Amino acid sequence: SIPAQSLLVIDEVENSLHPQAQRRFIKYLLKLTRVKKLQIILSTHSPFVLEELPPIARIMLVKLSDRKDILYEVSTEYALSTIDDIAHPELYVYLEDSEAVALFWEIMRNQRSNDYNEYCKKIKTTAVGNCSTVATLNLLGKKDKLPVNSLSIIDGDKKTEFPDCLALPGEYAPERQVMLDLKATNWNGLSERFGVGAGTLFSILDNAILLPDHHEWTTYVGDKIMQSKDAVWSILIKVWVSNCLNEQSASAFAQAIDDALIGK
């Protein structure tokens, strides 16, 4: 019965609701905003609510060293790790998405193999959302406004746009950089890794990189060979880091992580 073009405010929207009911309720509210042209503001600590919201609808209040501030389009993972984080790592590393996080750790595994387990204890990585969110956290961190020692890392294709951020090695988004470099090697070594015949696998990989959205590439490959996109990405980055990544770039990247750990 709420009138059209109203403002609706709900505190702790998940209270007393089963997770399935939370998801259904948020879907209903989203539909209501479109039908009745409503603006809805709600507070939540629920991952089920956050996951149903589009990124543009996620607005997070963060406590800085001297004030509170606002971050827009944060990931569910970042929001929840900030709300409920009992670990005390020496360095918080913020990246755009899970693919960037996985690539970060594969580079560190390759460059710091003897001490890799210690790095896992000292560093907490979080996928925080788009490049603008990473850049905002970078700015806050450099001004010592965040309550933790942090490092923000953008994808390689954004380093010109955000020159003050550390970037992942490469000139393109991680999926694009990894798969195009591997194609340039004629997908060398991948058939054995995937356990799929070379002719079949290479055809699938060639078709994947024709898709306009590079975020869909690993999902396409995984669907064709009956593996998860995360499993596909894990194999691709292992081969890329070993065979394609420039040693000087990898070494400089790892050194930047070491410098951040000691607060340089």
Sequence and secondary structure as in RCSB ss.txt:
>XXXX:A:sequence
SIPAQSLLVIDEVENSLHPQAQRRFIKYLLKLTRVKKLQIILSTHSPFVLEELPPIARIMLVKLSDRKDILYEVS
TEYALSTIDDIAHPELYVYLEDSEAVALFWEIMRNQRSNDYNEYCKKIKTTAVGNCSTVATLNLLGKKDKLPVNS
LSIIDGDKKTEFPDCLALPGEYAPERQVMLDLKATNWNGLSERFGVGAGTLFSILDNAILLPDHHEWTTYVGDKI
MQSKDAVWSILIKVWVSNCLNEQSASAFAQAIDDALIGK
>XXXX:A:secstr
   TT EEEESSTTTT  HHHHHHHHHHHHHHHHHHT EEEE    HHHHHHS GGG EEEEE SSSEEEEESB 
HHHHHHHHS     SEEEEESSHHHHHHHHHHHHHHSGGGHHHHHHHEEEEE BSHHHHHHHHHHHHTT SSS E
EEEE GGGTTT TTSEE SSSS HHHHHHHHHHHTTTTTHHHHHTS HHHHHHHHHHHTTSS GGGHHHHHHHHH
T  HHHHHHHHHHHHHHHTS HHHHHHHHHHHHHHHTT 
